[in-house]
């Protein structure tokens, strides 16, 4: 099966501009494509994971990826899928986040002279002259068409700033610049980016007369209400210091039954033939499917050794075997805990297991908190300092485990 047909079979392709041309380019290794990543945090999260997997698949098929770090567009922020304006970051934060992204991407994509390259749009966007930009690019955009774009529609009632309104022009200019300087002929992105991507292809065709193409991938986090990558406490990060390998494994181990095979097709490199066999498994083997998915994805992000540790810990906890050697751990300074102990709700907030003490109280009232296997339903429950000295194992809901212990 050719790579384009495999992408289709895995359910990855949402929309394309010129399918026959795109199919031929990709299948023959002729695509020099880019995907943009705005540095909104100091770590990638699983919402970026599918884009990275797509780049890897296409690179393995002989196509050339260009990773575009949004050091320039990060100053504005993409309004797509947003109900409010993003918080503005300073230059130092943006630069730091870009460096973090690049290091993480090196685990997935091969960079080098004849491989992938990484560029930063700060190198050209921050040098633009406003009047020159209006004359060169602004004349190619219809305000009427821009206002009809999906990325702006959701913001019209709440209010869309002129600041954000420029994002489409910036993204289009990126494609134009990459086409002229790096030979990019194709742009990939999530299906919420379609309007911006069409604008970029049109800009290239109008300004140069060259062909340019766009293809959006069916990102789960876009097409399913951005539920992918989110937990009760925030994003599922690819940085092990933000989301441990065990927490990452547990996230995938606990996804909805209906999403397991979809994620296996879209995100793993398990062959489609093998996936077809797995799909035939009896419903009683759903946990086996989830464990396979969780192991494969954790192995891709954190390595096989960490994936094995996460799986072993998950099995031990499920079987109440008590092995907590690889469980995420929060170490507290003894001075943080009063001699008489600390209320459980305060402890959960202190360890950032909840955003607030009120959230912790609600979870306790819902019988969603256990300590060392014992369910706690008293909102005034106090955890003794002596217990914390040896360590307690706390579980929040069905997915979140944490060992809490005082530093020696």
SVG drawing of the C-alpha trace seen along z (x, -y; Angstrom):
<svg xmlns="http://www.w3.org/2000/svg" viewBox="-22 -52 46 65">
<polyline fill="none" stroke="black" stroke-width="0.4" points="0.0,0.0 1.3,-3.4 1.8,-6.0 -1.1,-8.3 -3.5,-5.3 -2.2,-4.2 -3.0,-7.7 -6.5,-7.4 -6.9,-3.9 -5.8,-5.1 -8.4,-7.9 -5.8,-10.7 -6.8,-12.8 -9.6,-15.3 -9.4,-17.6 -7.0,-18.2 -6.9,-20.9 -5.8,-18.9 -6.0,-15.2 -4.5,-13.7 -1.4,-16.0 -1.0,-15.5 -1.3,-11.7 1.4,-11.6 3.7,-13.9 3.5,-12.1 3.7,-8.6 6.8,-9.5 8.5,-11.3 8.2,-14.6 6.5,-16.6 8.5,-19.2 6.0,-20.0 5.7,-22.0 3.7,-21.9 3.7,-24.9 4.0,-24.7 3.3,-27.8 5.3,-27.8 2.4,-28.3 4.1,-26.3 7.5,-24.9 6.5,-21.4 4.6,-19.7 1.5,-17.8 -0.4,-14.9 -2.4,-17.4 0.9,-17.8 1.6,-14.1 -0.5,-13.2 1.2,-15.9 4.6,-14.5 3.6,-11.0 2.4,-12.2 5.7,-13.9 7.5,-10.7 5.4,-8.6 5.9,-10.9 9.6,-11.2 9.9,-7.4 8.3,-7.4 11.0,-9.8 9.2,-13.1 11.0,-16.1 9.6,-17.7 10.1,-21.4 9.3,-22.0 8.1,-25.6 8.6,-27.0 6.3,-29.9 8.7,-32.3 7.0,-35.1 3.3,-34.0 3.6,-33.2 3.6,-36.9 0.0,-37.0 -1.5,-33.6 -3.8,-31.5 -7.5,-32.4 -8.7,-29.0 -10.9,-27.1 -10.6,-29.8 -13.4,-31.6 -11.0,-34.3 -7.7,-35.8 -4.5,-33.9 -2.3,-35.4 0.6,-37.3 4.1,-36.0 7.3,-37.9 10.2,-37.3 12.3,-35.4 9.5,-32.9 8.7,-32.4 12.4,-31.7 12.7,-29.3 9.6,-27.4 10.8,-27.1 14.1,-25.5 12.1,-23.1 9.9,-22.1 13.0,-21.5 14.7,-19.2 11.5,-17.1 10.9,-16.8 14.4,-15.3 13.0,-12.1 10.5,-11.7 11.9,-13.2 15.3,-12.8 17.0,-16.2 20.0,-16.8 21.2,-18.1 19.2,-15.5 16.5,-15.1 14.1,-17.4 15.0,-21.0 13.7,-23.3 13.1,-27.0 11.7,-29.8 9.3,-32.3 10.6,-35.0 13.6,-35.2 11.3,-36.9 8.1,-38.0 9.8,-40.2 11.7,-42.0 8.7,-42.9 7.9,-46.5 4.2,-47.1 3.6,-49.2 5.6,-46.9 3.6,-43.9 0.3,-45.6 1.4,-46.4 3.0,-43.0 0.5,-40.7 -2.5,-42.6 -3.8,-43.3 -4.2,-39.5 -6.7,-39.1 -10.4,-39.8 -11.8,-40.9 -15.2,-39.5 -13.6,-36.1 -11.6,-36.3 -14.7,-37.0 -16.4,-33.9 -13.5,-31.7 -14.3,-29.1 -11.4,-30.2 -13.0,-33.6 -16.7,-32.8 -16.7,-31.5 -15.1,-34.7 -17.3,-37.2 -20.0,-37.4 -17.5,-37.7 -15.3,-40.0 -12.2,-39.5 -9.3,-41.9 -7.6,-43.3 -4.4,-41.9 -5.7,-38.3 -7.3,-39.1 -3.8,-39.3 -3.0,-35.7 -4.3,-34.3 -2.1,-36.7 0.9,-35.8 0.4,-32.1 -0.2,-32.6 3.0,-34.6 4.9,-31.8 3.9,-29.4 4.8,-32.0 8.2,-32.6 9.0,-28.8 8.0,-28.2 10.3,-30.9 13.3,-30.1 13.0,-26.4 11.0,-25.0 8.0,-24.0 5.1,-22.9 2.7,-21.6 1.3,-22.6 -0.2,-20.2 -2.2,-21.0 -5.2,-20.2 -8.6,-20.4 -9.4,-23.6 -6.6,-25.3 -8.3,-24.8 -9.2,-28.5 -5.6,-29.6 -4.1,-27.0 -6.3,-27.7 -5.3,-31.4 -1.6,-30.4 -1.9,-28.3 -3.9,-31.0 -1.2,-33.6 1.5,-31.5 -0.4,-30.9 -1.3,-34.6 2.2,-35.9 4.3,-33.3 2.1,-31.3 3.5,-28.1 1.5,-25.2 1.0,-24.8 -1.1,-22.4 -2.7,-21.9 -3.9,-18.9 -5.4,-18.7 -5.3,-15.8 -8.2,-14.6 -6.8,-15.6 -8.8,-13.9 -8.4,-16.9 -10.0,-19.1 -12.7,-16.9 -13.9,-15.7 -14.2,-18.9 -10.5,-19.1 -11.0,-16.4 -7.8,-14.6 -4.9,-15.7 -6.9,-17.1 -7.4,-15.8 -8.9,-17.2 -5.7,-18.9 -4.6,-20.2 -2.8,-18.9 -1.0,-15.6 2.5,-16.7 5.3,-14.9 7.8,-16.2 8.3,-13.5 8.8,-16.3 5.3,-17.5 3.5,-14.2 5.4,-11.2 5.7,-8.1 3.3,-6.3 0.7,-9.1 1.1,-9.1 0.5,-5.4 -2.5,-5.7 -4.0,-8.4 -4.1,-6.0 -5.0,-3.0 -8.1,-4.8 -9.5,-6.3 -13.0,-5.5 -13.6,-2.1 -15.0,-3.5 -11.7,-5.5 -9.2,-2.6 -9.0,-1.3 -9.3,-4.8 -6.2,-5.9 -4.4,-2.7 -4.8,-3.4 -4.0,-7.1 -1.2,-7.2 0.7,-3.9 3.0,-2.3 1.4,1.1 0.6,2.4 -2.9,2.1 -2.9,5.9 -2.2,6.4 -4.7,3.7 -7.4,5.5 -6.7,8.7 -6.9,6.9 -10.2,5.3 -11.6,8.8 -10.8,9.6 -13.8,10.3 -15.1,7.3 -13.9,9.1 -10.3,8.2 -10.9,4.5 -8.4,4.0 -5.8,5.9 -6.3,3.5 -6.0,0.5 -2.8,1.9 -1.3,2.4 -2.2,-1.1 -0.8,-2.6 2.4,-0.6 3.1,-1.5 2.5,-5.2 4.5,-5.4 7.3,-3.5 7.3,-6.1 7.4,-9.1 9.5,-7.8 11.3,-4.7 10.7,-1.0 12.2,-0.8 9.9,-3.5 6.9,-1.9 7.7,1.4 8.0,-0.2 4.7,-2.1 2.9,1.1 4.3,3.1 3.3,0.4 -0.2,0.3 -0.6,4.0 0.7,4.0 -1.7,1.2 -4.6,2.9 -3.8,6.1 -3.3,4.3 0.2,5.8 1.6,2.6 4.6,2.1 4.9,-1.7 8.5,-2.0 7.6,-3.7 4.6,-5.6 4.7,-9.4 5.9,-10.9 5.6,-14.3 8.2,-15.0 7.3,-17.6 9.6,-19.5 8.9,-18.5 8.3,-22.1 5.4,-22.3 3.4,-19.9 2.2,-20.9 3.1,-18.5 -0.6,-17.7 -0.9,-16.7 -2.7,-18.3 -6.3,-18.1 -6.5,-15.8 -8.2,-18.6 -5.3,-21.0 -2.7,-18.3 -4.3,-17.6 -4.2,-21.2 -0.6,-21.6 0.5,-18.7 -1.4,-20.2 -3.6,-17.1 -6.5,-19.6 -6.6,-23.2 -8.2,-24.2 -9.3,-22.9 -12.9,-23.2 -12.2,-20.9 -10.6,-18.4 -13.6,-18.6 -15.9,-17.8 -13.9,-14.8 -13.9,-13.5 -17.7,-13.9 -18.0,-12.0 -16.0,-9.1 -13.3,-9.6 -10.3,-9.7 -8.5,-6.8 -5.4,-6.6 -3.5,-3.3 -6.6,-1.6 -9.0,-3.0 -11.8,-5.3 -12.0,-8.6 -15.4,-10.3 -14.8,-12.7 -13.9,-16.2 -12.3,-16.9 -10.0,-13.9 -6.5,-14.7 -3.4,-12.9 -0.9,-12.4 2.6,-13.7 4.0,-10.3 2.1,-8.7 3.6,-11.1 7.1,-10.4 6.8,-6.8 4.7,-7.8 1.1,-7.4 -0.4,-6.2 -3.2,-8.5 -5.6,-7.8 -7.8,-10.5 -10.6,-9.0 -9.7,-6.0 -6.7,-7.4 -4.5,-9.5 -2.1,-7.9 0.5,-9.7 2.8,-8.8 3.3,-11.6 6.2,-11.5 8.3,-13.8 11.8,-14.5 14.4,-12.7"/>
</svg>
